[in-house]
Amino acid sequence: MTAVLLSFAWAVPLSEREAGKVLDGGRDRGLLTHLDGKLGEEWTAAENFLTSYTTPPLRRVLRKRTGGSRLAIRLGALSLPCELVVTWHPSYHAMTLILATTVTAPTADRPAAEFDLAIAVLQSLQGRETANGADGLHGGYGEKTFPSLLKAVTHIFEDLTKGCGLTEGLSRKGWCVELRSHDGHPPAQRVAGDPRPFYGMATSDEGWRFVPREVARDALGPSWGTRSFVAAYTMAGGIVCLNSKDSEYVEHQDELMRGPFGAAEPYFGIDSDVGGLDHGMLFILERVLIRMALADQWLRTAQHEMRTLAGKQKAASRTRLLRGSLDDILEMLHSVLPPEIDSLERRLVTSMGVERIIAQLDRQAEAMDEETRYTYENTVSARVTRLTVVTVVLTIVTIVLGVLQVLVSL
């Protein structure tokens, strides 16, 4: 049996002051709690094994309420389990929200019904609203029901950021769909047999059955994987991954680690309900979305300040500060993860259009440099003109005084 695990992520730039208000306020209002239990243990095991941070992220999870989750995904009488993980990334000054759910079809008598439902969930998370009342796919938050999952998450986001003065919203988004089986078979064979459903989940295209197989296969492109039982495909929306890790692999890795290190590595035994946590795909998605969100913010800030500072004396110095902050973002855009998963990140960077964003940043930087040169030249020219005028005036005064002195001596 294959489980369909869906993780949908948003990235939002957030200052340290704003992050404190979100995390502390969420805790004080009973919205957020520490990421612990099975979910926290698996997340920590994956993060410790696959990532390295100067300052580690602070992860929290939306608190459960009596009788169920604060956040709910419902389709008629069907309710899907879900978690919402809220993370502050000190190294990037950004926050991510990750909704994780396991998609189970309401009926088993329709082929690929779980794929269709996963695509419907993806569309709802992007804002598509149901017109089918209580029988349709909708989100619940507390006692409220919303016509789309995006509206429910947006309501939670507004509650978490209340009083922060935050102007950023949930605009940068992406997803990771993981199809989890435990048979150890090479999953790329499934995609070769029929790539259409995987294309559908990669693009949230509900009409995947009517896409020509060769079109779907070409769109997915080559798979990535450092294990025979893993195949990942990157698209503009994110990642689709097939993971068929079995007990034989886990037992072999445990035995291998006990020899030199005396204990099994917890990461190898992960069988999480969070799509993309195994093999670090979710961490890659977070990083790419964060960098895109920061680049968006920088572009808006630079364009606004260049308009408001045009012709002002402080324009050149302020522009240099903005240019320096851009250099920091560009450096982060080119930063890498460990080699074994770095190639997947580079694929996702290409698929999600980060190169286009970098080109925008470069064009804006060139405009800023040109504006700085123009401002500098105008400033120098104005100063030279003033100095010339002063020199002429002093010369005239000197001549007049000389004439007066001659007249007086007569």
C-alpha positions, 0 to 999 in steps of 0.5 A: 500500500502507498501512502500519499504524504503532502507538505505545503510550505510558505516562507515569510521574511521576519525580523528578530523582533517580529519573530519574538512576538510571533513565537512568544505571543503564540505560546502565551495565547495557547496557539503554539507549543514545542515540537516534541513527541514522535513528530519532534523526534523524527524532525530532530533526527532528520535535521541533525543528520542532514543539515548544519546551522550556525544558529538552529531554527526554532520550530513550533507546532500549532497546538491541538485542542480538546477533541481534535486539531485547531486546523482541520481538513475536511471533505464531507464526513472525511477528515484528514490528519494534519499538523502546522509547523511554524519555524523561525530561521535566525540565519535567514531572518525568515519564518516558514509555515508547513502544513503536513497531511496524509491523504487518504481517499474517501473511497477505494473503488475508484482508481487513483482516488488518493491522487485526485484528493491530493491534487484537490488539497493542493488547489485548496491550499492555493486558494481554490474555494469549494462551492459544495457547502459542507460536502466540499473540501474546506478548512476548519480553524477552531470553530470556524469553517472556511471555503478553502484551506488557504483561508484557514491557514491565512486566518491562523497566520493573522492570529500568529502575527497580530500586533507585529506590524507585519506587511508580508503575506503568504505569497511564496509557496511550494509543496512536497508530495511523497508517495511512501511504500515499503517494498524496496522496489526502484520507484522510477519504474512506476513513473516510467509505466505511467508518469501522468499522476505524478505530473498531476501532483507536481503541477496540481493539475486535476486533468492529469488523465488527459495529458499525453504520457510523453508530455508528462514524462518530459515535464517531470524530467530525469529523477534524482536519488542517492538510493535505489529506492528513492526518486524525486522530481522537481517542478515549478511548484516543488517536489514529487518524491517516491520513497520505497525504503524497506526494513532491510535497508533500515536494519543494514544501516543500523548494523553498519552504524553500531560497529564504528559508533556503538549505536544506530543512527536514528535518521535511518529508521524514520518513517514519518508522516511528514512528506519530504522529511526523509532525505531532506527534501522538505529542508531544501524546499524551505531554503529555496522558498526563504531565499525567494521571499527575501529576494521579493522583499528586497526588490520591493524595498529597493524600488520604493526607496529609490523612488522616495530618495530620488534627488535627496542627499542621502540617496547615494549612501542609502543605495549603497546600503541596499546594494550591500544587503543585495550582495548578502542575498545573492551569496545566500542564493548560491549557498549549498547543502551537503553534497549528497542533496545539493544537486537536488537543491540546484534542480529545484532552484532551476525548476522554481525560477530562482535564476529569473529572480537573480536576473531581476536582482541584477537588473535592479542592482545595475539601476541602483549603481547607475542611480548612485553614479548619477547622484554622485555626479550631480552632487559633485557638479553642484558643488563645483558650480557653487565653488565657481560662483563663490570664486567669481564673487570673491574675485569681484569683491577683491577688484572692487576693494582694489578700485576703492583703495586707489580712489581713496588714495587720490 
